[in-house]
Amino acid sequence: MTATREAADAAGATEAAIALEAALAPELPIIDPHPRNVPGGKEAIAAEARGRRKAGYALVEDVRYNERSAAERVNGRLKDDFGGRYVRVRGHAKVFCHLMFGVLALAIDQLMRLVT
């Protein structure tokens, strides 16, 4: 699927506007349900989650949400731990080189974690 994904939190009144805008766009919305907007509230959400876990059922949206979270964790580590937040060089080639060294260091770090 080539559609981009939007993550949005269900923050009350803005949820309907976000859902409407995302439905009209060619993007796939990922919106967490908010207890205020679900009949039965937190109990209904918890019961639904228990039922899905017992049945071994995972929604496609939940899998996609977790995949997006993994990608965001990688981007966060690149920015926080491997120099991607503050790039102090100018020029496309130098910035690209700087970021690729960070990606290389991140890959080596992940391999070292896997081995040890």
N, C-alpha and C positions, 0 to 999 in steps of 0.2 A: 504494500500500500504506500502511495507516495504522499498522502495527505500529511500536513504538519499537525502537530498536536499542541493544544493549549492546555495548560494546567491553571485552574482557578479554584480558589476556595469559595465555599458557599457561604458568603457573608450576608445573609439575610436578604434585604431588598435588592441588592445588586446582583443576586444570583439569577433572577429572571432576566435581567438585561444582558448578563453575560451569556446565559443559555440561548437567548434569542439571537444575539449577534453571532455566536458560534454556529448556531444551526443554519443561519443564512450564508455563512462563509463556507468555502470548500474545505474547512478544517474539521478535525474531529475533537470535540470538547471532552475534557476530563474534569468533571466537577464532583467533588465530594458531597454526599448528602448531608444536610444540616438538620439536626433533630427538630428544630422549630418548624421545618417545612414538611416533615414526614408524619403522617397520622400515627399516633402511638409513641412518637418521640424516640428517646434513646433505647427504650425497651424493645421497640419494634426493630430498630437497626441491629441491636445485639442479638435478638432472636433470629433474624435473617442470616446474620453472620454465622451463628452456631449451626443453623440448618445447612448452610453451604459447606461448612467445615466437615460436618458429619457425613454429608453425601459425597465429599471429595470434589465439589464443584467450584470452579473458579471462573468468574466472569472474564471475558476478553478485556474489558476495561480495567479490571484489577491487575491483570498480567501486564498490560501496556503501562499502567501507572507505575508498577514496580520497575519495569525496564527503563522508563524515563528517570526514575529516581536513581538508578544505577549510573546512568549517563551523567546526571547532574552531580553525583558524588565524584565521578572521575574529573569533571570540569572543576569542581570545587577544590579537589586535591591539587590539580594542576595550578590553579590560581594561588592557593594558600601555601602549599609546600614546595612548589617547584618553579617559582618566579614568574608566573603568568599574570599576576595582578599589576605589577609595575614594570613596564618595559621601557628602558631608558636609552634605547637606540632609535635611530631614524632610518627610514627606508624599508621598503617591502622585503628585500632579501635579508636584511639584518634582523628584522622582527621575526620573519619566518624561521630563520636559523635559531634565534633565541628560544622561540616556542618549541621548535622541534627538539632542541636539547632538553627542554623540560619534559616533553613527551617521552623521550628516550630514557631519561632518569626515572620517570614514573613507571615505565614498562620494566626497567631493571629492578626497581623497588618491589613491584608486584611479583616478579619472578622469584626474587629472594624470599619474599613472604611465602610463596608457594613451596619452595624447596625446604625452607627451615621450619 
